[in-house]
Amino acid sequence: MLRFLTAGESHGKGLVTIIDNFPSGVKIDRDFIDEKLALRQSGYGRGARQKIETDKIEFLSGVRGSYTTGSPISFFIKNKDYENWVERMDIFKPVDEKNKIHIPRPGHADFAGSLKYNLDDIRNVLERSSARETASRVAVGAICQILLKGFGIEFASGVAGIGEVNACNYIDLFNEDILKNIKNSELRMPYPDLEARAKALIDKIKAEGDTIGGLIIAQVNNLPVGLGSFTQWDEKLDAHIAMSLMSIQAIKSVEIGLGIESGYVRGSRYQDSIYLNKNNDNYNEKNRRYFRKTDNAGGIEGGMSNGEIISVRCAMKPIPTLMKPYLDTVDLKTGEAEKAFLERSDVCAVPAASVVGEAALAFSVCYFFLKKFGGDSFEEIKRNYEGYIKS
């Protein structure tokens, strides 16, 4: 089964990733991957580090002559900021006591991580738990998207809200006007008036030394019916998507389709009625013989794709590293009350999270797509896919 592993620290030499069980014969578009990496680093409200790093993917194995070979894909993303941290991040040099951190920041992995691994320096936790790791995941998601493009499957993402400034209505990210607005927005928001209000809010929050979270949305279109299964709990497509999205740093909720609002409406309003398209004799793709006028289920029923747009919305909490006011905490070495220390941070990283969310969705979809259509090569998968669609 398709899987990947990442390694690396926020201020280490870089990030290393291995993708296993990826088919051969997929032509890799390096520019597409680098564009996604650049998009992750952009956005109104980002911190100073984004001016230092310019992420580029460097393939180490699994790709030759622009095509995947079927062997494990490995790649490296360099941390340019490492040169400023060589002394503190040296692999063998003992860590000077004055550089050790004993004061955990509330809201981060600092407290639980240092106790879990019996560490006397919180930097060993914060380096790996940092959202810097998501650069790897964006690249993995982009590689999955490249494969799925060959089957007409499309992905899109954006920001549905920043703090109290949010779009409450359903957003079709594949609408041309919406896509254009998101592309031209520093916050990746679908409506210009919403963006103007959100920018003003971010400016206000920044002046106060605080941080703000928001809502992201990711969608996938043109999926065949039947990815995932109802037969076992861990075979459900929506369960895997929820895990993938929830694993992103600072994400605190995942909704599919109508999400939490599903608990407040009647069944007659919620269910997506099924219709047969009898007037399109030439269009015989299995999932497009039938259609829905609504998509409250978010494209998934019984743990399986139903042919409609899969729509996922997530809430990102405010980043817990504040410029001020500093949060109350405790020194783990002395037991004394302290204030949380300042590590370089963003005021708002919701736009970046939307790019990561799209990548996470792409991996989950690709995982079940390959599970359904199998094959060691792109051509074999294509034959299996076309046979299923025509049946």
ABEGO torsion letter per residue (X at the ends): XBBBBBBEBAABAEBBBBBBGBBBGBBBBAAAAAAAAAAAABEBGBBAAAAABBBBBBBABGBBGGBBAGBBBBBBBBBAAAAAAAAAABAABBBBAAABBABBBBGBAAAAAAAAAGBABAAAAAAAABAAAAAAAAAAAAAAAAAAAAAGBBBBBBBABBEABBBABBBBAABAAAAAAAAABAAGBABAAAAAAAAAAAAAAAAAGBBBBEBBBBBBBGBBBGBEBAABAAABAAAAAAAAAAABBGBABBBBEAEAAAAABBAAAABBBBBBBAABAABABAAAABBBABAAAGGBBGGBBAGBBBBBBBBBBBBABBAOBBBBBBBAAAGBBBBBBBBBBBABAAAAAAAAAAAAAAAAAAAAAAAAAEEABAAAAAAAAAAAAAX
